[in-house]
Amino acid sequence: MKMKKILNCILICAVVMGISSCKKFLDVNDNPNNATESNADLVLPQAIVATAAHTSGFNQSMNVPGGFFAGVAGVGGYGATYTWAYTTNSFTAMWTNTYDNANDYQYVITTNAGDPQLVFTTSIARIMKAFAFARLVDQYNDVPYSDALKGVGSLAPKYDKAEDIYKDLIKELTESIAAISTGQAAPVSAGVKAVATPIDPLFKGSGAFATGFSGMDKWKRFANTVRLRLLVKMAGVPALNSYATPLFATTASVGYIQEDALCNPGYTKEAGRQSPQWNNYGASVSDLATITQNVPTKWILSFYNGVKLNDQVRGRVSFRSFPNTNVNQLGDETSASVAAVAPPYNAWYSAATWADAAAGNAYGIAKGPSQGQPIFMFSELNFLIAECQVRGYLPVGDGGASAFKAGITASFDYLYRNQNGILNPTKVAPSASCPTCSTIATDVDAYITSNAGAAKPYLVNYALALTTNEKIEAISTQKYIALANIMNDEAFNEYKRTGYPAVITNGPAPATDTFASKQSVATSPDKIITRFLYPQEEYNLNAGNAKPGISLYTSKIFWDVN
């Protein structure tokens, strides 16, 4: 019982620790948690919850660059937010927090030191470390990897090529899946240690030996899903296609996540214990709205309000006062720019009052202080499968049609669940007591029908996508919509990787043709950044290895070949 209380305390505090920690990957402490009596079972849950906090941080970092946020009238000081002239001091938390987090996972791996009885916690740490580094590569390309996390053993770690890091992450994920399977199959005499529920705030533990440690199947599927995401990005690079393509077949037998992967160590409406997603899109403990000086872009709303696509059902729970949500074009400081949402709410809380969140009547992206923090969305998995079928990476089946629709359905389903994961009670078949009710399946069918007159109806009705390019455009556009304000970083990655959703530079309707800022100084053809700069601290402390001459506008992530 005492151990359980300690673990719960660590999990409660981890959100704050994950955001405010100042440890770097050059930290010379042998134990990055600075507690000589701690062990891997204490460090691992804190690290997972920190990953959840950082997931929200990456999402927030891409609010503006990814096309989701604009400023409001009467607020100054936006500077680089409008011009996109980011510096080596911009967005540095993505770098420092990732290395801090990876250090914790490395501590678990090193402490367990290959002990076969601890195979499950070791494998979880390896999987999450791979997840963290993949996300870092997606924003910075080449980074310190093989030479990092060694403390005094490597004070100036070399930079590894991004594609080499990806290959090693594939190896780590593959070996972790195999190691878990070996542990599950081991006899009781092997003494494989179960993972208790408090140690695993993501998938809630391994289960007992008597069940074959069946809870670890979720970890295998998660690792395999991350592996699929990496392989899709690699396979699109001509020089890596022959490496990646044969590996897709190895993912089929393991399976993939079967629902949204949500981390929840016990978030609640108390200081330092609220869900990161709610902290960023909802309100403080004292019901003060966050992000009050921003509104959605006209670009993103155009995928809901009929300008590009008609999506009334998701729009109602994604934006306040939809379709009359306050919106603006990024960089517009003219008299036409819009005011902020009237206090005490913001543009992303769709329920009537803050009390609705506590009552379980808030939906969308800001559900309530107890909502789980998304780590990987089930919708994204389905869109990945659809793309794999279109490109022939996985058995073609129906050419991605079922997976495409399943991705849209999963997005609707997530948005219409409250902070406790309970589906909105109106999402049932119509009846005499609720004639306006509708199921999620019915909503999706209506969404397809309602866009028959859209300029690009194939973005919703997959049967109308007649070419490979149209199918990829549909898949990528729907992925971007599904991840909007949930995982903006991966949505932005999708645009950079595929060029979709399509933008029109210098088009007739700039506010909805593109998400580039009106004040963008970017020299790239679309006037949108291609990556972030290494933190200034890297040039100060690791100057011999930090790569010079990096450009926000012309230096690309290795998978950005569109």
C-alpha positions, 0 to 999 in steps of 0.5 A: 500500500505504501508503494502504491501511494508513492506511485500515485504521488509520482503520477500526480506530480509528473505533469508539472515535472514533465513541463517544468523540468530543466534537465537536458540530455547532457545531464551528468547525473547517473540517475536523472530523477535525483533520488538515490533510492528510487528504482525503475518502477518509480521512474517509468510511470513518471516518464510516461506521464511526462511523455503525455505532457510533452505530447500536449506540448508538441501539439501546442507548439504547432498551433500556429505553424500548422495552420490552426491558430490566429491572433486577435484584434487589439493584441500586440507583440506577436512578432515571429508568430506572424512573420515566421522568422523563428530563431534558435530560441524558439520552441526549445522546449520540444528539444529539451523536454524530449531529451529529459524524458528520454533520459528517464527511459534510458535510466529504466533500461540501464537499471534493469540491465537486461534482467529477463524478469524485468522484460516488460518494464524494459520493453515499455521504456524502449518503446517510449524512448523510440516514440520520443526520438521519432517525434524529435526527428520529425521536427529537427531531422538529424539529432544526437542519438547513438552518442546521447544519454550517456552523461559524462561519457559523452558531453558533446554527442555527435549528430546521427542522420535522421534516416539512420535514427529511424532505422534504429527506432524500427529495430528497437520497436521490433525487438521490444515486441519480440521481447514482450512475446518471449516474456509472455510465453515464459514459464512461471519458474522464469519469474517474469515480473508483472507490470502493476496498474499504477506503473502503467498509466497508458495501458494499465498494466500487464495483467497476471501470469494466469492471463498470459500477461495479456495486458502487454498485448496493448503495448505490442500493438502500440509499438507496432502502430508506431512502427507503421507510422515510421515505415510509411514515412520512410517508404515515401523516400526513394532511397529508403523504399527498398528498406521499408517496403518488405517490413510492412508485412511483418506488422500484420501478425502483431496487430495495431491499437484498437482504440485511442491510446490515452494516458490518464494517471488520474487527472482531476480538477486540482492544481497540477493534476489537470489533463494537459489537453484541458490545461491547454484548451479548457480552463484553469482550476479556477475556471479561467479560460486558456488561450484567450488571445487566439482564435481558429484560423479561417483556413481550418474552419473552412473544412467544417463550415462549408467553404471547403467541406461541410462538417456540422457534426464535428464542427459543433463540438470542436469550436465555440458558437460554430458556425459563427466562431470568431476566426481570423487569418494569421498575420491579419492586423487590419480592421477586419481582424476579429476580436477574442471570444468573450470571457470567460470562455475560449474558441475551443470549448463548445459546451455552454458553461464550465459546469458542463465539463464537471457534469460530463456534458462537454465534448470535442477537444476540451472535454474536462480536467479529467480527460485522458491525454491522447498519445496516438489516435485510432483515427490516424492508425486507420488513415495509415492503413488506408495509405498503405493499401493505396500504395501497396505496402499492405494487402490492397483489400478494398483499396483503403475504402474501409480504413478511410471511413473507419478513420473518419468514424474514429474521429467522430467517436472521439469527439463525441465522448466526454472526459470519462470516455462516455459517448454522448447520449444523443449518439443513438438511433432516433426514437420517440423520446429523441427524434433528433438523435443519430448514431455515429455511423449515421453521422458519418454517412450524412457527412459523406452525402452532405459534401456531394456538392463540394469542390472536391467531394472525393475528400469525403466520399472516397469512392469518388477518388479515382487516382492515387493522388486523389486518394492520398489527398483524401486520406491526408486531408481527413487525417489533418482534420482528425488530428486538428488541435489534438496532435497538431504536430502530426497533422503538420507533418502530414502536410509537409510529407504529402503536400496535403491538405492542398494550399494555393499560394497567392490564390484568390481567397488567401484566408482559406487557400493557405495557412501561411501568415499574411506576414510570412517572410518564408522563402519556401514556395508555399511561404510555410516553414519546413522545420525548426532550428536547433536550440541556441544551447546546442551551438553554445555547448555542442558547437563541434557537432551542432549543424550550421547553416540550417534554414527554416524555409529550405532545410527539410526533414528527410521524409519531406520529399513532396 
